């Protein structure tokens, strides 16, 4: 019997066939089985012939008229991607990985308008080419700034002391950058607090908030919603930059780590300004700069 159909029972009573449609509910099945079983046993004792019970299915119900079609509700994106445009003007960032750089040769490439130079990392690492690169870039007139590679396994205070011991704000042309690429094993809250403490220390040194360097996925997982008051330099090695999951100031897009520049052997990271931003937006105030 198909699901959802009613049944009509045919019972022989005193030589005549009686048709019976049971009511709704399952109680009648047990009652009917009890009555029939008792009757059949009694008839068997008396030598009477056991009669058959026929179950006649009712015809299928007529199909119902289809409901009018309704358009499915539109599903909106939970997070709108903020897209950006390339503003023009680019720069490079270097470290000991590039080896000895011929800065006079680099200066012949007029598309390079600034350079960020690795200074320190973690508790006590100092880039061996930092001062050489800093003085070389400034000598040929390329605005230069320093960056620190943040280590989540080292306290913010210890890292700040390392950065302070190497970087003199008066020698810098650009707002410093804090490179944030590693999450560490601490809780997310502890990681964010440690990073914020380091950023606050750098801000106290320079009198301006540092720029945070990070990746698109890293930002979405670990930084989103907690550092919206900062400018960002975001790495994404693709043909276009779609943006982050929230609207924060993205000054620079590092679009390649395999770029080339005159005077530099091998690959070098390259970045471009986005939207309305330009060189003036990453320059330190003149009150901080001074010593050459």
Rosetta blueprint (number, residue, H / E / L):
1 X L
2 X L
3 X L
4 X L
5 X L
6 X L
7 X E
8 X E
9 X E
10 X E
11 X E
12 X E
13 X E
14 X L
15 X L
16 X E
17 X E
18 X E
19 X E
20 X E
21 X E
22 X L
23 X L
24 X L
25 X L
26 X L
27 X H
28 X H
29 X H
30 X H
31 X H
32 X H
33 X H
34 X H
35 X H
36 X H
37 X H
38 X H
39 X H
40 X H
41 X H
42 X H
43 X H
44 X H
45 X H
46 X H
47 X L
48 X L
49 X L
50 X L
51 X L
52 X L
53 X L
54 X E
55 X E
56 X E
57 X E
58 X L
59 X L
60 X L
61 X L
62 X L
63 X L
64 X L
65 X L
66 X L
67 X L
68 X L
69 X L
70 X L
71 X L
72 X L
73 X L
74 X L
75 X L
76 X L
77 X L
78 X L
79 X L
80 X L
81 X L
82 X L
83 X L
84 X L
85 X L
86 X E
87 X E
88 X E
89 X E
90 X E
91 X E
92 X E
93 X E
94 X E
95 X L
96 X H
97 X H
98 X H
99 X L
100 X L
101 X L
102 X L
103 X H
104 X H
105 X H
106 X H
107 X L
108 X L
109 X L
110 X L
111 X L
112 X E
113 X E
114 X E
115 X E
116 X E
117 X E
118 X E
119 X E
120 X E
121 X E
122 X L
123 X L
124 X L
125 X E
126 X E
127 X L
128 X L
129 X L
130 X H
131 X H
132 X H
133 X H
134 X H
135 X H
136 X H
137 X H
138 X H
139 X H
140 X L
141 X L
142 X L
143 X E
144 X E
145 X E
146 X E
147 X E
148 X E
149 X E
150 X L
151 X L
152 X L
153 X L
154 X L
155 X L
156 X H
157 X H
158 X H
159 X H
160 X H
161 X H
162 X H
163 X H
164 X H
165 X H
166 X H
167 X L
168 X L
169 X H
170 X H
171 X H
172 X L
173 X L
174 X E
175 X L
176 X L
177 X E
178 X E
179 X E
180 X L
181 X L
182 X L
183 X L
184 X L
185 X L
186 X L
187 X L
188 X H
189 X H
190 X H
191 X H
192 X H
193 X H
194 X H
195 X H
196 X H
197 X H
198 X H
199 X H
200 X H
201 X H
202 X H
203 X H
204 X H
205 X H
206 X H
207 X L
208 X L
209 X L
210 X L
211 X E
212 X E
213 X E
214 X E
215 X E
216 X H
217 X H
218 X H
219 X H
220 X H
221 X H
222 X H
223 X H
224 X L
225 X L
226 X L
227 X L
228 X L
229 X L
230 X L
231 X L
232 X E
233 X E
234 X E
235 X E
236 X L
237 X L
238 X L
239 X L
240 X L
241 X L
242 X L
243 X L
244 X L
245 X L
246 X L
247 X L
248 X L
249 X L
250 X E
251 X E
252 X E
253 X E
254 X E
255 X E
256 X E
257 X E
258 X E
259 X E
260 X L
261 X L
262 X L
263 X L
264 X L
265 X L
266 X L
267 X L
268 X E
269 X E
270 X E
271 X E
272 X E
273 X E
274 X E
275 X L
276 X L
277 X L
278 X L
279 X H
280 X H
281 X H
282 X L
283 X E
284 X L
285 X L
286 X L
287 X L
288 X L
289 X L
290 X L
291 X L
292 X L
